[in-house]
Amino acid sequence: MFAYSLPDRPSVHIAGLLLYLLLMPLLCSAGVVRSANEENGLEKWHFIEADIEIELVQRLPDQTRALFMNHAFSKEVIEQLAQSCMFQTIIRNSGKSSMRQALAIDLTQWRMQHDGKTGGILLKEPLLASWSDADADPAAKLVVRWGMFPTQQEYLPGDYNWGLTAYGIPPGSTFDLVVTWQQGSMSHRGEIRDITCAPDVDKLK
């Protein structure tokens, strides 16, 4: 015969609390997967929360220059766009949850944190309004109007869209992004941390 004793209940509670505190940072960041393209080294941030998926893929400034050099933009505007930290962006309503509701995005509500400051992201409407016809002719402005991500858009389950988002900070900068969306009557909020703008180099690999 042998005897044993169960640990006191307070010890069990304390151990459980310590485990929770240790795991909490992992739980908070579990909705974001960061990866890199093996062929070119460009990084991607994939945010997943219930039905919404947001992918941000780095673009080299030279990729942006190449895109806009084929249109009637001034050299100054091309360089402004190339230096604005652009990402190829995909937003999707996966419809995987039981809600099966449309979700709405309004980029005017997104907030970025960089260098100790908080502000909005760079939207296409203010950009277009700031350019004269000498900076960009009407056909060139259409490239930005259709190429940059819609500022407001609604997604039914299964819908997705892609385009460029810009953040107005120098190449190589790192920032945090607070994203918001509406689904049904509920407003939602998420955070993608330590996003890095692609450096201003010819290529990564």
Secondary structure, DSSP 8 states (H G I E B T S, - for coil): --------HHHHHHHHHHHHHHHHHHHHTTTEEEEE-TTT--EEEEEEETTEEEEEEE--HHHHHHHHHTSSB-HHHHHHHHTS-EEEEEEEE---SS----EEEEGGG-EEEETTEEEE-B-HHHHHHH--TTTB-HHHHHHHHHHB--SEEEE-TT-EEEEEEE--S-TT-EEEEEEEEEETTEEEEEEEEEEE---SSS---
